[in-house]
Amino acid sequence: MRIGVLGTGNMADALAAHWVRAGHQVTIGGRDARRAERLATGMGSRVKPAGLRAAAEFGEVVLAALPFGAGADVVRDLHVALEGKVLLDCSNPVGPGFRLLTEGGPSAAQRLAAVAPKAHVVKAFNLCHEDVWRMRPPIFDGRPLAVPVCGDDERALARVRELVRDVGCDPVAGGGLERAGLLEATAALLIALWVGEGADAQAIAPPLAYSAGPSHQETEDGTGAVR
């Protein structure tokens, strides 16, 4: 698969490195040619540095690894090059005080879809710190990390699910792109719990067997009766 990467930051580095190891062709695009070249060189001779437009033109899938404040402007400028392509958004619109910057408006992913209406936008890879994505692979307590994926085009979703597996994770259907805002809000909450409170965010949800309540689990008195 040909993958173009828009951005030269930590998420671009962490995710693209997995995809290079999986055998995909990758072009790193950035405004700063020297940063793009340094990042590409660190991944090996098969990775090419380029400008943003060249990376968008190269990729069948294009990763928008861009800050929330810049993403829509960059994608608007590249919308023609992105026509018919998968545009993968991993951004988190989270600001000071762990506030969700979209403030009840369209999600970051929906804003990209609005300025590149002929691209197939998919939301994924936004719930973890970049160092988690650098793990080879991200496995915890013997279980691969699950990655929710939101989008409206099935072919685009299939490609992103493949890329999720190439990172060593399990893709999880997150619904259509209208649910991307829920993923972004979840990231804001998790970051606030992890960073702001030092809390174990995994502890806020019960095991899957209890997700609909304890009706199928044995109660304290051992009868299995529903109370």
N, C-alpha and C positions, 0 to 999 in steps of 0.2 A: 504494500500500500504506500502511496506517496502522501507524506504528511508535511504540511507547512505549519510553521510555528510563528505566531505573531507575538513578539516579546522576547526579552533576553534575561528575565529575572529567575527567581528560584523555582517557580512552578514550571516554567519552560524547561529549565535544566533537569528537574527531577523526573518529569513525565517523559520528555523526549529521550532521555537516556535509556529508559526501559524499552521504548519502541525501536530504538536503534539496535539494541541487543536482540530484539525479536525479529530483526531482519528487514524492517521497514526502511524506506528511503525518506530521509528527513532533511528539510531545509529550514534553517533558523533565520528569521527575519527580524530586523530591528532598525530603529532610527539611527542608532550609533553603530556604524559599520565595524568598528574595532571590537565592541562588545559582542556583536554577532559572530565575528570571526573567532574570538577567544572561546566563546561557548561552543561553537561548532568544532573547533580544533580539539577541545577537551573530550569530545565524544568519538573522535576517530576520523579517518580519512574519508569515510562514506557520507559524512554529514557536511552539507554545504552552507556557508553563510550567504546572506542576501539582504536586500532591503525588504520592507514590509510588503510592497506590491509583488515583488518577485516570489516571495514565500506564499502569498495568497494564490498567485497564478499556478504555482507548482503543485500545491496539495490537492488531493482528492478529499482529504479531511484537513481542516485548518483549525488548529488550536489557538483560541484567543486567550493567551496568558497575559492579560492586560489589566491594569488597575481599573476599578469601576469608573473613575472619573474620566478616563481616557478611552475606554473601550468603544463606546458608541461613535465617537468622533473618528477613530481609526477605521472602524468597520464601515462607516458611511463613505469614507473616501475610497474604500476598496470594494464597494458593493457589486460592481460589474465583474470583477475578478472572482467574486465569491458565488456567482450565480450557479445554481444546481449543485453546489458543494455542501458537504457537512461542515458546519461551523460549531465547534465544540467550545463551550464557555465554562471556565472553571473559576470565575471571579467570585468574590464575596463583597457585597456592598455594605461593609461594616465600618462604622466610624468611631469617633471618641465615645467612651462610655458604652461601647459595644452596641451602639445604636444602629438600627437598620436604615441605611441612607435612602432607600427607595421610598420610605415613609408612606406606605399604603398605595403607591403608584405601581406602574409596571415593574416587573422584576428586571434585574440586569440582563438576563437572557432574553426576555421579551423586548427589551430596548434594542438589543442587537438584531433581533428578528424584524423590528420595525424599520431599521435603517438599511437592512439587507434582506428585503422581502422575498427574494428568489433563492436565498440560501436556506438550508435545513438546519436550524439551530437545535442543539442538544445541550442540556445542562448535566454536568457530572464533575467529579473530582474536587468538589468545593468544601467537603466537610472535615478535611484533615490538614494539619500543618505540612508544609513541603517536605520536612524531614521524614514524615511517615511515608510519603510517596517515594522517598529515596531507598527505603528498605527493599531487600531482595530475597523474598517478597514480603509484603506487609501481612504477617501471620501473627495472631495473638491467641494464646492458650490453645494452639493447634488448629485454629480456624482462620481461613483467609478473610481479610477485611471485605465487607460487603459495600458496594458502591451504588447508591441510587442513581438512576439515569432517567431524565425527563426529556421527552421530545414527541413530535407529532408524525414524523416520517419513519416508516418501519425500516426502510433500507438504511437510513441514517442511523437509526437506533442499533441495527445489526452491526454496523461498522464500529460504533462506539463500544458496544458490548465486547467485540473482539479486542479492542484496545484496552478495555478494562482487564480482560483475562491476561493480556500480555504484560500487564503490571503485576500479575499474580493475585488478582482480586476476583471476587464474584460479583457480576452485575446483578442489580435488583431493579425490576420495573418500578419506576416512580410515577408513572402516569404521563399525561401530555405536558406540553410546554407551559400550560397555565399553572401547573404545579411547581414550576421552578422557583416561584416566590416562596413556597413552603420550604424548599431546600435551603434557600438563602436565609430565611428566618430561623431555621433550625441551626444553621451555622452560627448565626449571631448568638443564639441561646447557648450553644455548646461552648463557644469561645468565652462567653461571660462566665459560665460555670467553671471551665477549666482554668482560665487565666485570672478572672476576677475573684472567684471564690475558692479556687484550689480544690474543687469538688470532683468526685469521680462521676462524670456524666453518664457512664454506662449503667450506673446504679439506679437511674431514674426510671428505667423500664423493666418490667418483669420478664422472665423467660418466655419464649414463644408459646409454650404449653399453657401459660396463664394469661395470654394476651386477651382472651375473651372472658376472663374471670376463672375462678377455681372450680367450676361446675364439673369438670372432668378429672379433678384431682382429689385425692383423699383428704378429708378435713381432719381437724385436730383430734376428733374423737375416733377416727379410723373407720367411720361408717361409709364415707363417700357421699353422704347426704348433702344436698344443696341447702344452704342457709340463707 
